[in-house]
């Protein structure tokens, strides 16, 4: 059979040698066939490319909804970022501590309201919102509750990045604090309503010496993750020969090797055979001039009444008039150490108000001990939030934010409060700044006649 395609190409070659003649119909038909083949191939390539791009886009979009974004935390570890969710703004100022994770130990338990480097360690979005808030505001504050069973021990430990202030809500405890440079140990007993203080990097312990559980409400001066080392962990992390040379026990390194690390974390310790291990224990009380560097009898201190309630303070005072000698020791101790806190108990009588105010030089954090109430806050952006609070709730008010607390129960609202200053707290209340503003200024900004502002009673000093 003749090859027609070959013949057409042959004819074109022959004709081209005769001059520039117009291509014959068969030649044009052959050229058009080749062009159609080329266009079909080009169209197929375009369609294939488009389908490929579409498939990749769909895969990428699906993947971003399934896989959470991975980031690197401050300490170099990777963590998963949850998708952004709308969380009520009140959780920047409120933490329902009773809903947080309980860290159980043989001798007790700990719960935290704090910032986490790894967001997966938050129990819920509301807890994460609070943690981010105290960190973003550079609050220098972390809160925790410590429960120690009868005869239990919060083992000797120290904090690398924070002072610790505590309030004993319940029980009786024996405290030990070891000073720097071999300055000796200070020990003392503490009962409900009293305050303890441990400067950063001082080794300290807490031993329950009563029959009921001890419950401590603890504030730490950091908005980052708390860095702590327990003495037993330090011991077992030290090479045996180094420990033997440092401690010089009888039997040397062989004696050191008889110590065995427990499988369970012993942060709050209570051995089942404690009575066999400990034959006698003395709970010595050091002299007052040592004890009051780390202790304050808040429940026995002076009361500061205001319309609607009572304050009691464990704080530094520039003017020491009215303080006894031991209270002066505590005041000077707070001021001597960097980044200490001011502590207070606030009792608001039933259905009374702690009026709107703000602090010039401190963030404020508090824990509800009893009662129920309402809190309100106005941020620097003008955003407002009000929310109910009850036993076990933690609240936070950044420096400069106007806030109030109101009791809404038939019983008093009682809180333990901490302020992020070791200096004297500086506060301005709404009635003070309102009454101090000239009435013609008030008339101008509120569009009311000047005489109208005489209806506000002047506050009594």
C-alpha positions as CSV (number, residue, x, y, z in Angstrom):
1,X,0.0,0.0,0.0
2,X,1.3,3.5,-0.9
3,X,2.5,5.7,2.0
4,X,0.5,8.8,1.3
5,X,2.1,10.8,4.0
6,X,5.5,10.0,2.8
7,X,4.5,10.9,-0.8
8,X,3.2,14.3,0.3
9,X,6.4,15.2,2.0
10,X,8.3,14.1,-1.1
11,X,6.2,16.2,-3.4
12,X,6.8,19.3,-1.2
13,X,10.5,18.8,-1.4
14,X,10.4,18.5,-5.1
15,X,8.2,21.6,-5.6
16,X,10.3,23.7,-3.4
17,X,13.2,23.3,-5.8
18,X,11.2,24.9,-8.5
19,X,10.6,28.2,-6.8
20,X,8.3,29.9,-4.4
21,X,5.0,28.3,-5.5
22,X,1.9,28.4,-3.3
23,X,1.6,25.0,-1.5
24,X,-0.8,22.6,-2.9
25,X,-4.0,21.7,-1.1
26,X,-2.7,18.3,0.0
27,X,0.4,20.1,1.5
28,X,-1.8,22.5,3.5
29,X,-3.9,19.7,4.8
30,X,-0.8,17.9,6.0
31,X,0.5,21.0,7.8
32,X,-2.9,21.5,9.5
33,X,-2.9,17.9,10.7
34,X,0.4,18.4,12.4
35,X,-0.7,21.7,13.9
36,X,-3.8,20.0,15.4
37,X,-1.7,17.3,16.9
38,X,0.6,19.9,18.5
39,X,-2.4,21.9,19.9
40,X,-4.0,18.8,21.3
41,X,-0.8,17.9,23.1
42,X,-0.4,21.4,24.4
43,X,-3.9,21.5,25.7
44,X,-3.4,18.1,27.4
45,X,-0.3,19.5,29.2
46,X,-2.2,22.6,30.4
47,X,-5.1,20.5,31.7
48,X,-2.7,18.0,33.4
49,X,-0.8,20.9,35.1
50,X,-4.0,22.6,36.3
51,X,-5.3,19.3,37.8
52,X,-2.0,18.8,39.6
53,X,-2.0,22.2,41.1
54,X,-5.6,21.8,42.2
55,X,-4.8,18.5,43.9
56,X,-1.8,19.9,45.7
57,X,-3.9,22.8,46.9
58,X,-6.6,20.6,48.3
59,X,-4.0,18.4,50.0
60,X,-2.3,21.4,51.6
61,X,-5.6,22.9,52.8
62,X,-6.7,19.6,54.3
63,X,-3.4,19.1,56.0
64,X,-3.4,22.5,57.7
65,X,-6.8,21.6,59.3
66,X,-5.6,18.2,60.5
67,X,-2.1,18.9,61.7
68,X,-1.5,21.7,64.2
69,X,1.2,24.2,63.7
70,X,4.6,23.2,65.3
71,X,6.7,25.9,66.9
72,X,9.9,26.1,68.9
73,X,9.5,27.2,72.5
74,X,11.8,29.5,74.4
75,X,13.7,26.5,75.8
76,X,14.3,25.0,72.4
77,X,11.6,22.3,72.7
78,X,8.9,22.0,70.1
79,X,5.3,22.4,71.0
80,X,2.0,22.2,69.1
81,X,0.0,25.4,68.7
82,X,-3.8,24.9,68.8
83,X,-6.0,26.6,66.3
84,X,-7.1,30.1,67.4
85,X,-10.4,30.0,69.2
86,X,-12.6,32.7,70.5
87,X,-12.1,32.6,74.3
88,X,-14.1,35.0,76.6
89,X,-11.9,38.0,77.5
90,X,-12.6,37.4,81.2
91,X,-10.2,34.4,81.2
92,X,-7.4,36.9,80.8
93,X,-8.2,37.8,84.4
94,X,-9.8,34.7,85.8
95,X,-8.6,31.1,86.4
96,X,-10.9,28.4,87.7
97,X,-8.1,26.6,89.6
98,X,-10.4,23.8,90.7
99,X,-10.6,22.7,87.1
100,X,-6.9,22.5,86.6
101,X,-4.7,19.4,86.7
102,X,-3.9,18.0,90.1
103,X,-0.3,16.8,90.4
104,X,-0.4,14.0,92.9
105,X,2.6,12.9,95.1
106,X,2.9,10.3,97.9
107,X,2.6,13.1,100.5
108,X,0.2,15.5,98.9
109,X,-0.7,17.4,95.8
110,X,-0.1,20.7,93.9
111,X,-2.3,22.7,91.5
112,X,-1.1,25.6,89.3
113,X,-2.3,28.8,87.7
114,X,0.7,29.7,85.6
115,X,2.3,30.1,82.2
116,X,3.4,27.1,80.2
117,X,6.0,27.0,77.5
118,X,4.4,23.9,76.0
119,X,0.7,24.8,75.2
120,X,-0.2,21.1,75.3
121,X,0.3,21.2,79.1
122,X,-2.8,23.5,79.5
123,X,-5.9,21.6,80.5
124,X,-8.2,23.9,78.4
125,X,-8.3,27.0,76.3
126,X,-9.5,29.2,79.3
127,X,-6.5,28.1,81.3
128,X,-4.2,28.9,78.4
129,X,-5.7,32.3,78.1
130,X,-4.9,33.1,81.7
131,X,-1.3,31.7,81.4
132,X,-0.7,33.8,78.3
133,X,-2.1,36.9,80.0
134,X,0.1,36.8,83.0
135,X,3.1,36.2,80.8
136,X,2.2,38.9,78.2
137,X,1.7,41.4,81.0
138,X,5.1,40.5,82.5
139,X,3.3,40.1,85.7
140,X,6.2,38.5,87.8
141,X,3.5,36.3,89.3
142,X,2.6,32.6,89.4
143,X,0.2,31.0,91.8
144,X,-0.1,27.5,93.2
145,X,-1.8,25.5,96.0
146,X,0.1,23.0,98.0
147,X,-1.7,20.3,100.1
148,X,0.5,18.2,102.4
149,X,-0.9,15.2,104.2
150,X,-0.3,14.5,107.9
151,X,3.4,13.9,108.5
152,X,4.0,14.7,104.8
153,X,7.0,16.7,103.7
154,X,7.6,19.2,100.8
155,X,11.1,18.1,100.4
156,X,14.0,20.6,100.6
157,X,14.3,22.4,97.3
158,X,15.1,25.8,95.8
159,X,13.8,28.0,93.0
160,X,16.2,29.3,90.4
161,X,14.1,32.2,89.1
162,X,11.6,33.2,91.8
163,X,11.1,34.3,95.4
164,X,8.2,32.4,97.1
165,X,5.5,33.9,99.4
166,X,3.0,31.7,101.0
167,X,-0.1,31.9,103.2
168,X,-1.1,28.9,105.3
169,X,-4.9,28.5,105.0
170,X,-5.2,25.4,107.1
171,X,-3.0,23.2,109.4
172,X,0.3,23.4,111.2
173,X,3.7,23.2,109.7
174,X,7.4,23.3,110.6
175,X,9.5,25.4,108.2
176,X,13.3,25.2,107.4
177,X,15.3,27.8,105.5
178,X,19.0,27.5,104.8
179,X,20.8,30.8,104.2
180,X,23.7,31.5,101.9
181,X,27.4,30.9,102.6
182,X,26.9,28.6,105.6
183,X,25.0,31.2,107.5
184,X,23.0,28.4,109.1
185,X,19.4,27.2,109.1
186,X,16.4,29.0,110.4
187,X,13.4,26.9,111.6
188,X,10.0,27.9,112.8
189,X,6.5,26.8,113.3
190,X,3.6,28.3,111.4
191,X,-0.2,28.1,111.9
192,X,-3.2,29.1,109.8
193,X,-3.4,32.7,108.9
194,X,0.4,33.3,108.9
195,X,2.8,34.1,106.1
196,X,6.0,32.5,104.9
197,X,8.8,33.9,102.7
198,X,11.6,32.2,100.9
199,X,14.1,34.3,98.9
200,X,15.2,33.0,95.5
201,X,17.7,30.2,95.7
202,X,17.4,29.6,99.4
203,X,16.9,25.9,100.2
204,X,13.7,25.4,102.2
205,X,11.3,22.7,103.3
206,X,7.8,22.4,104.7
207,X,6.8,19.6,107.1
208,X,3.2,19.0,108.2
209,X,3.4,18.5,112.0
210,X,-0.3,18.5,112.6
211,X,-3.1,16.0,112.3
212,X,-5.0,17.6,109.5
213,X,-3.8,18.4,106.0
214,X,-1.8,21.6,105.5
215,X,-3.0,23.8,102.7
216,X,-0.7,26.6,101.5
217,X,-1.6,29.3,99.0
218,X,1.7,30.1,97.2
219,X,2.8,33.1,95.0
220,X,6.1,33.0,93.0
221,X,7.7,36.1,91.5
222,X,8.0,34.9,87.9
223,X,5.6,34.9,84.9
224,X,7.8,32.3,83.2
225,X,7.8,28.6,84.0
226,X,9.0,28.1,87.6
227,X,12.5,26.4,87.7
228,X,12.9,24.2,90.8
229,X,15.4,21.6,92.0
230,X,14.7,19.2,94.8
231,X,17.6,18.1,97.0
232,X,17.1,14.4,96.3
233,X,17.2,15.1,92.6
234,X,20.4,17.1,93.0
235,X,21.9,14.3,95.0
236,X,21.2,11.5,92.5
237,X,22.3,13.7,89.6
238,X,25.7,14.2,91.2
239,X,28.4,11.5,90.3
240,X,28.8,9.1,93.2
241,X,32.6,9.8,93.7
242,X,31.9,13.6,93.7
243,X,29.1,13.2,96.3
244,X,31.4,11.1,98.4
245,X,34.2,13.6,98.3
246,X,31.8,16.5,99.1
247,X,29.9,14.8,102.0
248,X,32.7,12.7,103.4
249,X,30.5,9.9,104.8
250,X,31.9,6.9,106.7
251,X,32.4,4.2,104.1
252,X,33.0,6.8,101.3
253,X,31.6,6.1,97.9
254,X,30.3,2.6,98.9
255,X,28.0,4.3,101.4
256,X,26.8,6.7,98.7
257,X,25.9,3.7,96.5
258,X,23.5,2.4,99.1
259,X,21.1,5.3,98.3
260,X,18.4,4.3,95.8
261,X,16.3,6.7,93.8
262,X,12.5,6.2,94.2
263,X,10.5,5.4,91.1
264,X,7.8,7.9,92.0
265,X,8.5,11.7,92.2
266,X,9.0,12.6,95.9
267,X,8.4,16.3,95.6
268,X,5.8,15.9,98.4
269,X,7.1,12.9,100.4
270,X,5.5,10.4,102.7
271,X,7.2,7.0,103.0
272,X,4.8,4.2,103.9
273,X,7.4,3.0,106.6
274,X,8.0,6.5,108.0
275,X,7.8,5.4,111.6
276,X,10.5,2.8,111.0
277,X,12.7,5.4,109.3
278,X,12.3,8.3,111.8
279,X,12.8,7.4,115.5
280,X,12.7,11.0,116.9
281,X,12.1,14.5,115.5
282,X,12.6,17.8,117.1
283,X,10.8,20.9,115.7
284,X,13.1,23.6,116.9
285,X,12.1,27.3,116.9
286,X,14.9,29.7,116.0
287,X,15.3,33.1,117.6
288,X,12.9,35.8,116.5
289,X,15.5,37.9,114.8
290,X,16.1,35.0,112.4
291,X,12.5,33.8,112.1
292,X,10.9,37.1,111.1
293,X,13.1,37.4,108.0
294,X,11.0,34.6,106.6
295,X,7.8,34.8,108.6
296,X,4.9,37.2,109.3
297,X,1.9,36.8,111.6
298,X,-0.6,38.2,109.2
299,X,-3.7,37.1,111.2
300,X,-2.3,38.9,114.3
301,X,-1.4,42.1,112.5
302,X,-3.2,45.4,112.5
303,X,-6.5,45.7,110.7
304,X,-7.1,48.5,108.2
305,X,-10.9,49.0,107.9
306,X,-12.5,50.7,104.9
307,X,-16.2,51.3,104.0
308,X,-17.3,47.8,103.3
309,X,-14.4,45.7,104.6
310,X,-11.0,45.1,106.2
311,X,-7.4,44.8,104.9
312,X,-4.5,43.2,106.7
313,X,-1.0,43.6,105.2
314,X,2.3,41.7,105.1
315,X,4.4,44.4,103.3
316,X,7.3,46.8,103.3
317,X,6.7,50.1,105.0
318,X,8.9,53.2,104.5
319,X,7.4,54.6,107.7
320,X,7.9,52.0,110.4
321,X,5.9,54.0,113.0
322,X,3.5,51.6,114.7
323,X,5.5,48.5,113.8
324,X,6.9,46.3,116.6
325,X,10.5,45.1,116.3
326,X,9.7,41.8,114.6
327,X,7.4,43.4,112.1
328,X,10.3,45.8,111.2
329,X,12.6,42.8,110.6
330,X,10.1,41.4,108.1
331,X,9.6,44.8,106.4
332,X,13.3,45.2,105.9
333,X,13.7,41.7,104.7
334,X,11.2,42.2,101.9
335,X,12.9,45.4,100.9
336,X,16.4,43.9,101.0
337,X,15.6,41.1,98.5
338,X,14.9,41.9,94.8
339,X,11.4,41.4,93.2
340,X,9.5,40.5,96.4
341,X,5.8,40.7,96.8
342,X,3.3,42.4,99.0
343,X,0.7,40.1,100.5
344,X,-2.7,41.0,102.1
345,X,-6.0,39.5,103.1
346,X,-9.0,41.3,102.0
347,X,-12.4,40.8,103.6
348,X,-15.4,42.4,102.0
349,X,-18.5,42.2,104.1
350,X,-21.6,40.6,102.7
351,X,-23.1,42.6,99.8
352,X,-20.5,45.3,100.1
353,X,-18.0,46.8,97.6
354,X,-14.3,47.2,97.2
355,X,-14.5,50.3,95.1
356,X,-12.9,50.8,91.7
357,X,-9.2,51.6,91.9
358,X,-5.9,50.8,90.2
359,X,-2.2,50.4,91.2
360,X,0.7,52.5,89.8
361,X,3.5,50.1,90.6
362,X,2.1,46.6,90.8
363,X,0.2,43.8,89.2
364,X,-2.3,42.1,91.5
365,X,-3.2,38.4,91.8
366,X,-5.6,36.9,94.3
367,X,-7.3,33.7,95.4
368,X,-10.8,33.3,96.8
369,X,-10.7,31.6,100.2
370,X,-14.4,31.9,101.0
371,X,-17.6,33.6,99.9
372,X,-18.6,34.6,96.4
373,X,-18.4,37.9,94.5
374,X,-18.1,39.8,91.3
375,X,-15.0,41.3,89.8
376,X,-14.8,44.0,87.1
377,X,-11.9,45.3,85.1
378,X,-11.2,48.0,82.5
379,X,-8.1,47.5,80.4
380,X,-5.8,50.1,78.8
381,X,-7.7,49.6,75.5
382,X,-11.0,50.5,77.1
383,X,-12.3,47.0,77.0
384,X,-14.4,46.0,80.0
385,X,-15.1,42.6,81.6
386,X,-17.1,41.6,84.7
387,X,-17.5,38.1,86.0
388,X,-18.5,36.1,89.1
389,X,-15.9,34.6,91.4
390,X,-16.1,31.8,94.0
391,X,-14.0,29.6,96.2
392,X,-10.9,28.4,94.4
393,X,-10.8,31.0,91.7
394,X,-7.7,33.0,90.9
395,X,-7.9,36.5,89.7
396,X,-5.4,38.8,88.0
397,X,-5.4,42.6,87.4
398,X,-2.5,44.1,85.4
399,X,-0.8,47.2,86.6
400,X,-2.8,50.3,85.8
401,X,-6.1,48.5,85.0
402,X,-9.0,49.8,87.0
403,X,-10.8,47.1,88.8
404,X,-13.3,46.4,91.6
405,X,-14.5,43.5,93.8
406,X,-18.0,43.1,95.2
407,X,-19.4,40.6,97.6
408,X,-22.7,39.1,96.3
409,X,-23.3,36.6,99.0
410,X,-24.8,36.6,102.5
411,X,-21.4,35.7,103.8
412,X,-18.2,37.8,103.6
413,X,-15.9,37.5,100.6
414,X,-12.4,36.6,101.7
415,X,-9.3,36.7,99.5
416,X,-5.5,36.4,99.8
417,X,-4.0,39.0,97.5
418,X,-0.4,39.5,96.2
419,X,1.0,42.6,94.6
420,X,4.2,42.5,92.4
421,X,6.2,45.0,94.5
422,X,8.4,44.8,97.5
423,X,8.2,48.6,97.8
424,X,5.2,50.5,99.2
425,X,2.1,49.9,97.1
426,X,0.8,52.9,95.3
427,X,-3.0,53.0,94.6
428,X,-5.5,55.5,93.4
429,X,-9.3,55.0,93.9
430,X,-12.1,56.2,91.7
431,X,-13.6,58.5,94.4
432,X,-10.2,60.1,94.9
433,X,-9.4,60.9,91.3
434,X,-13.0,62.0,90.6
435,X,-13.2,64.3,93.5
436,X,-9.7,65.7,92.9
437,X,-10.7,66.7,89.3
438,X,-11.9,70.3,89.0
439,X,-15.7,70.5,88.6
440,X,-15.4,72.7,85.6
441,X,-13.3,70.0,83.9
442,X,-15.9,67.4,84.8
443,X,-18.6,69.6,83.5
444,X,-16.8,69.9,80.1
445,X,-16.0,66.2,79.7
446,X,-19.5,64.9,80.8
447,X,-21.6,67.7,79.2
448,X,-23.3,68.5,82.5
449,X,-23.6,71.8,84.3
450,X,-20.9,72.6,86.8
451,X,-23.2,72.8,89.8
452,X,-24.4,69.3,89.1
453,X,-21.1,67.9,90.4
454,X,-21.8,69.3,93.9
455,X,-24.1,66.4,94.3
456,X,-21.1,64.0,94.7
457,X,-20.1,63.9,98.4
458,X,-16.5,64.5,99.2
459,X,-14.7,61.5,100.5
460,X,-13.6,61.5,104.1
461,X,-9.9,61.0,104.7
